[in-house]
């Protein structure tokens, strides 16, 4: 029978509490175990003595019987001085992966290009904006369309001077609508 020393989870949702147990390696994590040799409460502060409680004599007994500790229990045993754990060294632990490096390079080149473009734009004189010319042409066309309506106004003035104001008001919105249609097209 293969024995393992591992953590068995207890406690409620988002409030874990672990028992350090010796169990058959084939048994479920939180299922049947042979003996409870300690407890671990990750909710307590790291300097608290009650965070990890371990019966060192029973741990030594089970290690002698061939029980294999899990990674976390091996750390606890090392802290308690029962069994030394090999320190694993991973020099590439904090180094980003290849895709992250590629993204960082792309971002750096785009940033450099944007800075160069901004510097070139700052060094070159600002060109005159073209849209003003387009507005002037549109205004001239609107004036040409409004001109016949204005010419009709004096004829209407001779016939009925009281109707002069409504005729002029009707001509102005028509000219504005024509200007908007040409600007959109």
N, C-alpha and C positions, 0 to 999 in steps of 0.2 A: 504494500500500500504506500503510495507517494503522499508525503505530508507537506503541507505548506503553512507558513506563518504569514497571515495577511490581515487586511482590515475588513471588517464586516460593518456595513453602514446601518445606522439606526437614526433616530431623530425624525423630525418632521420636515416638511417641504421647506427648502432654503435655510434650514437650521440643522446641518449634519452633525452627527455624533458617531464616532467609530469605536468598535471593540477590536482589540488586537487578539486574534484567535489562532489556534492551531487546528487545522481541518484537513480532511482528505482533499487532495488537489482536484478531484472530480466533483466535489460537492458544490452547490450553488454559493455564490458570494455571500448572501445573507442567510443561507440555510444552515443545515446541521453542522456543528463543529465539535471537536474533541474536548478542547479546554480553552477557556478565556484566560489570557495572561496579562492583559492590560487594557487601557483605553486611551483614546485620543480625541480631544475636543478642539477643533480648529477655530471655534468662535472665541475662545479665550485669548488674551494677549500672549505674545511670544515669550515674555519673561515670566509668565505664570507657571508655578510648579505643578498645577493641576491640569495643564494643557495636555501633557503626555505622562501617563502613569504606566509603569512596566514592572512586572515581577521578574527580576533578572535571574533568579535561581531557576525558575521554571523555563525561562527562555534558553538558558544554557543547557538544561536537560533536554529540551526538544531539539536544539541544534545538534546535540550529541546523538540523538535518536535518528537524525537524518532529515529533519524538516528544513525546507528551503524557504528563506524569507523573500517576500516581495520587495520591490525597490524601496518603497516607502518604509516598510518595517525594517529593512536593512539600515536605512538612515537612522531610525529610532534606536536600533541596537548599537550602532556606532556611537551615537550620542551618549547612550547609557554605559558604554565601555564593555559591552558583552562580546561583540564581534566587529573587527575592523572591516571597513568597506573600502574597496578600491575607489579612488577618486578618478572620475572620468573627466577627460579634458576634451572639450570641443572648441577648437580655436575659431571655427567658422560660425559659431552660434549667432553672433550679432550681425553677420554679413548678409546683405540682401541677396535674393536670388537673381538669376540671369535676366529674367523679364523685367524685374524692378530696375536693374542697372540700365537696360536698354531704354526704358521709359524715362529715366533720369537724364540720359544722354540726349534723347529727343527733346525733352523739355528745355535743357540747357541750350541746345542749338537754336530752338525757336525763340528763346528769350534773348540770345545774342543777336539774332537777326532783327528782332523787334527794336532792340536798343540801337542798332546800326541805322535802321530806317528812321527812327526818331531823331537821331543825331543828324542824318542827312536832311531831314525835313526842317530841322532847326537852322541848319547852315544855309539852306537855299531860301531865297526871298519868296514870300507868299504871293502866289499868282492872283490876278484879279478874278473874282467869281463870275462865271459865265451866265448864271440864271437871270441876272438883271437884264441882259440883252433880250432874252426870251420874253420877259415880262413886258418890255417896251414894245416889242413886235405885237404881242397879244393886245396891249393897250391901244396901239395904232389901229389894228383890225376892228376892235370894239368901237373905236371912234368913227371909223368909216361906216360901220353898220348903223350906228346911232345917228349919223348925219342925215340920212333920208327922213328919219322920224322927226328930227329937229326942223327940217325944211317944211314938213307938213304942218308943223305947229304954227308958223305965221299965217298960213292959209286958214287954219281953223281960228286963228286969232281975229281975222277980219270978220268971220262969220259969227262967232260967239266968244267974246272975251272971257266969259265965266267958265268955259270949258277948257281953258288953256292949261290950268294946273293939272287936271287929271290926265291929259294927253302926255304931258312931260313926264309924269310919274310912271305911266305905262311904258314909255320908251326906255327909261333907265333900267328897270328890271329885265327887259328883253335884251338889252345890251350886255348886262351882267351874265345872263344865262348863256348867251352866245360865246362870251369870253371863257366861261367855265367849260363848255363843250369842246372848244378848240384846244384848251389847255390839257384836257383829258385825252384827247385824240391825238 
